[in-house]
Amino acid sequence: MDAWFQVVVLNQTPDPERVIYQAMHQDYSPDFVNPESRIPEKYGEAVVRHLLEGNRGHYGPLEHPQITFGVGYFPHAVMQQARTHRVGISFDVQSFRYTGQQIADLGKRLLLAEDSSLSWQELETLFYVPASVKEGKAKTRQGCKPISPEALDIILAQYRSQAIAYYRLVEECGLPYEDARNIIGYGIRQHFVVSFNCRSLMHFLDLRAKEDAQREIQYLCELIWPHFEAWCPHVAAWYRKHRWGKARLSP
C-alpha cells in the first residue's frame, strides 16, 4: 500500500450501537423512547441479533449514527469512484480550482532540478504511481499479468511533464488554475472529507472492498476498516464475518 495514503476520523456519533438500539426499540415499543429509557447492558449484541443475524436485513436503524473521515493523498481516480456513492454519504473535495499553486510550485522545482532522482522524490508528493507498476505485476480478470519496468519511466516522465506544463501555463501564460488543471491526469493526489451513516458505510464496503474493485479503492476500505471496527464493534464483527469481500449488496 502507498505510504502516503491516510484515513483519519474527524467526527463520529458517540456510542453508535446505543443509538441503533434505541431506534430499533422505538420500532417495537408502545412507549416513547427517550434518553432515560432502559436498554439492556449488551445492546450491541442485541442490535446484531435483532437486526442483522439470520438475514433479517432490518437496516433502517443503522442509518442514525454517522462517522466522518478525512481521506488524504489518494489519486483523483479513487475520489471519482467514491463519489459515485450518493445515498447516505456526503463529500467535500479539495478543489484544484483553488489549490493549484502547489502544482505550479512543484513544476518550478522540477524545471530547475538538475538531479533526475530529485524529480521522483518531488513528484511523489503530488502524484501517485500504481502499486502494480511498482511491483511489476497486475492482477486482472484473466490472471496475473507482468508489467514492464519501462512503465514506471513512462509514468514519471508524464507526471514531470504535466507539472512543468502546469507551472508554465499559470506563471508564464497567465492561465487561472481552473483552466490549467485540464492538463493534469487521474494520478494527481487529492484529499476529501466523507461522511457515512453506518448503513451506507457497509454498502460502500460491499462494493469497494470486493476483490474485483480497483486496488486503490480497496486500500481505502482497508484503512477505513479499523475505524469502523473501533466505532461500531459488534456490527463490524458481524459484517467482517458475513459480508466483507463477498460483494453482497445491502438493500
C-alpha positions as CSV (number, residue, x, y, z in Angstrom):
1,M,0.0,0.0,0.0
2,D,1.2,3.5,-0.8
3,A,2.8,5.1,2.3
4,W,1.1,8.4,1.6
5,F,-2.4,7.2,1.9
6,Q,-4.2,8.4,5.0
7,V,-7.7,8.0,6.6
8,V,-8.5,9.7,9.9
9,V,-11.7,10.2,11.9
10,L,-12.8,13.8,12.0
11,N,-16.0,13.2,13.9
12,Q,-18.4,10.4,14.9
13,T,-21.6,9.7,16.7
14,P,-20.5,8.6,20.2
15,D,-21.8,5.1,21.2
16,P,-23.4,4.4,17.9
17,E,-24.7,1.0,18.8
18,R,-26.7,2.5,21.6
19,V,-28.4,4.9,19.1
20,I,-29.1,2.0,16.8
21,Y,-30.7,0.0,19.6
22,Q,-32.8,3.0,20.7
23,A,-34.1,3.4,17.1
24,M,-34.8,-0.3,16.8
25,H,-36.5,-0.3,20.2
26,Q,-38.8,2.5,19.1
27,D,-40.0,0.4,16.2
28,Y,-41.5,-2.1,18.5
29,S,-42.1,-0.3,21.8
30,P,-45.6,1.2,22.6
31,D,-43.8,3.7,24.8
32,F,-41.9,6.8,23.9
33,V,-38.2,6.1,23.7
34,N,-36.1,8.8,25.4
35,P,-32.6,9.0,26.8
36,E,-33.8,7.7,30.1
37,S,-35.4,4.6,28.6
38,R,-34.0,1.4,29.9
39,I,-31.9,-0.6,27.5
40,P,-30.0,-3.9,28.0
41,E,-26.4,-4.0,29.1
42,K,-25.3,-5.9,25.9
43,Y,-27.2,-3.6,23.5
44,G,-24.5,-4.1,20.8
45,E,-25.1,-7.8,20.7
46,A,-28.9,-7.2,20.7
47,V,-28.6,-4.9,17.7
48,V,-26.8,-7.7,15.7
49,R,-29.2,-10.4,16.9
50,H,-32.4,-8.5,16.1
51,L,-31.4,-6.5,13.0
52,L,-28.7,-8.5,11.2
53,E,-28.4,-12.2,12.0
54,G,-30.4,-14.7,10.1
55,N,-30.6,-12.4,7.0
56,R,-33.1,-10.2,8.8
57,G,-31.9,-7.2,6.8
58,H,-33.5,-4.6,9.1
59,Y,-31.1,-1.9,8.1
60,G,-33.1,1.3,8.9
61,P,-32.0,1.8,12.5
62,L,-28.3,1.7,11.3
63,E,-28.9,5.0,9.4
64,H,-28.9,7.1,12.5
65,P,-25.2,7.2,13.7
66,Q,-22.7,8.9,11.5
67,I,-18.9,8.9,11.1
68,T,-16.8,11.5,9.2
69,F,-13.4,10.6,7.6
70,G,-10.6,12.8,6.3
71,V,-9.1,10.9,3.4
72,G,-5.7,12.1,2.1
73,Y,-3.3,11.5,-0.7
74,F,-5.4,9.1,-2.8
75,P,-5.3,9.5,-6.6
76,H,-8.1,11.6,-8.2
77,A,-9.4,8.3,-9.8
78,V,-10.3,7.0,-6.3
79,M,-12.1,10.2,-5.4
80,Q,-14.2,9.9,-8.6
81,Q,-15.1,6.3,-7.9
82,A,-16.0,7.1,-4.3
83,R,-18.3,9.9,-5.3
84,T,-20.5,7.7,-7.4
85,H,-21.9,6.7,-4.0
86,R,-24.6,9.2,-3.1
87,V,-27.2,7.7,-0.8
88,G,-26.4,8.4,2.9
89,I,-23.0,9.8,2.0
90,S,-21.7,13.4,1.9
91,F,-18.5,14.6,0.3
92,D,-16.3,17.7,0.3
93,V,-13.4,17.5,-2.0
94,Q,-10.2,19.5,-2.4
95,S,-10.7,21.8,-5.4
96,F,-7.9,22.2,-7.9
97,R,-9.6,25.4,-8.9
98,Y,-8.3,27.0,-5.7
99,T,-5.4,24.8,-4.6
100,G,-3.3,24.7,-7.8
101,Q,-0.3,26.7,-6.6
102,Q,1.1,23.5,-5.1
103,I,1.2,22.0,-8.6
104,A,2.8,25.2,-10.0
105,D,5.4,25.2,-7.3
106,L,6.3,21.6,-7.9
107,G,6.6,22.3,-11.7
108,K,9.0,25.1,-11.0
109,R,11.2,22.9,-8.7
110,L,11.2,20.1,-11.3
111,L,12.1,22.6,-14.1
112,L,15.1,23.9,-12.1
113,A,16.2,20.5,-10.8
114,E,19.3,19.0,-12.4
115,D,19.2,15.7,-10.5
116,S,16.7,13.4,-12.1
117,S,16.3,11.4,-8.8
118,L,15.1,14.6,-7.1
119,S,12.4,14.7,-9.7
120,W,10.9,11.4,-8.5
121,Q,11.1,12.4,-4.8
122,E,9.4,15.7,-5.7
123,L,6.8,14.0,-7.9
124,E,5.7,11.6,-5.2
125,T,4.3,14.4,-3.0
126,L,1.6,15.1,-5.5
127,F,1.4,12.2,-8.0
128,Y,0.6,8.5,-7.5
129,V,2.2,5.6,-9.2
130,P,0.0,2.5,-9.2
131,A,1.1,-0.4,-7.0
132,S,1.1,-2.7,-10.0
133,V,3.8,-0.6,-11.6
134,K,6.0,-0.6,-8.6
135,E,5.5,-4.4,-8.1
136,G,5.9,-5.3,-11.7
137,K,2.7,-7.2,-11.9
138,A,-1.1,-6.6,-12.1
139,K,-4.0,-8.9,-11.1
140,T,-6.6,-8.9,-13.8
141,R,-9.8,-11.0,-14.5
142,Q,-7.6,-13.1,-16.8
143,G,-5.0,-13.7,-14.1
144,C,-1.7,-12.2,-13.1
145,K,-0.1,-10.0,-15.8
146,P,3.6,-8.9,-15.8
147,I,4.2,-5.2,-16.1
148,S,7.3,-3.9,-17.9
149,P,9.8,-1.9,-15.9
150,E,9.6,0.7,-18.6
151,A,6.1,1.6,-17.4
152,L,7.5,3.4,-14.4
153,D,9.7,5.6,-16.6
154,I,6.8,6.5,-18.9
155,I,4.6,7.4,-16.0
156,L,7.2,9.5,-14.2
157,A,8.0,11.3,-17.5
158,Q,4.4,12.2,-18.0
159,Y,3.9,13.4,-14.4
160,R,7.0,15.5,-14.7
161,S,5.8,17.0,-18.0
162,Q,2.3,17.7,-16.5
163,A,3.7,19.6,-13.5
164,I,6.2,21.6,-15.6
165,A,3.5,22.5,-18.2
166,Y,1.1,23.5,-15.4
167,Y,3.7,25.8,-14.0
168,R,4.4,27.4,-17.4
169,L,0.6,27.8,-18.1
170,V,0.0,29.5,-14.7
171,E,3.1,31.6,-14.2
172,E,4.2,32.3,-17.8
173,C,1.0,32.3,-19.7
174,G,-1.4,33.6,-17.1
175,L,-3.9,30.8,-17.1
176,P,-6.1,30.5,-13.9
177,Y,-5.9,27.3,-12.0
178,E,-9.3,26.1,-13.3
179,D,-8.0,26.2,-16.9
180,A,-4.5,24.9,-16.3
181,R,-5.9,21.9,-14.4
182,N,-7.2,20.4,-17.6
183,I,-3.8,19.0,-18.4
184,I,-3.5,17.1,-15.1
185,G,-4.4,13.4,-15.3
186,Y,-6.1,11.0,-12.9
187,G,-2.9,10.3,-10.9
188,I,-2.9,13.6,-9.1
189,R,-3.3,13.1,-5.3
190,Q,-6.5,14.6,-3.9
191,H,-7.8,15.0,-0.4
192,F,-11.5,14.8,0.6
193,V,-13.8,14.6,3.6
194,V,-16.6,11.9,3.5
195,S,-19.4,11.2,6.0
196,F,-21.3,7.9,6.2
197,N,-24.1,6.6,8.3
198,C,-23.5,3.0,9.5
199,R,-25.7,1.5,6.8
200,S,-24.2,3.5,3.9
201,L,-20.7,2.6,5.1
202,M,-21.5,-1.1,4.9
203,H,-22.9,-0.6,1.4
204,F,-19.7,1.2,0.4
205,L,-17.6,-1.6,1.7
206,D,-19.9,-4.2,0.0
207,L,-19.0,-2.6,-3.4
208,R,-15.4,-1.4,-2.9
209,A,-13.8,-4.0,-0.6
210,K,-14.6,-6.8,-3.0
211,E,-11.8,-8.5,-4.9
212,D,-12.6,-7.1,-8.4
213,A,-12.8,-3.5,-7.2
214,Q,-9.9,-1.3,-8.2
215,R,-6.9,-2.0,-6.0
216,E,-6.5,1.6,-4.7
217,I,-10.1,1.9,-3.5
218,Q,-9.7,-1.5,-1.8
219,Y,-6.8,0.2,0.1
220,L,-9.2,3.0,1.1
221,C,-11.6,0.3,2.5
222,E,-8.7,-1.3,4.4
223,L,-7.8,2.0,6.0
224,I,-11.4,2.7,6.9
225,W,-11.9,-0.7,8.4
226,P,-10.1,-0.3,11.8
227,H,-12.0,2.9,12.4
228,F,-15.3,1.2,11.7
229,E,-14.3,-1.7,14.0
230,A,-13.4,0.6,16.8
231,W,-16.6,2.8,16.3
232,C,-19.2,0.1,15.9
233,P,-17.6,-3.2,17.2
234,H,-20.5,-5.6,17.2
235,V,-21.9,-4.6,13.9
236,A,-18.4,-4.5,12.4
237,A,-17.6,-8.0,13.7
238,W,-20.8,-9.3,12.1
239,Y,-20.0,-7.5,8.8
240,R,-16.5,-9.0,8.7
241,K,-17.8,-12.5,9.1
242,H,-20.7,-12.4,6.8
243,R,-20.1,-9.7,4.2
244,W,-16.5,-8.4,3.9
245,G,-15.2,-9.1,0.4
246,K,-18.3,-11.1,-0.7
247,A,-19.9,-8.3,-2.8
248,R,-23.3,-8.8,-1.1
249,L,-25.3,-5.6,-1.5
250,S,-27.3,-4.3,1.4
251,P,-30.8,-3.1,0.5
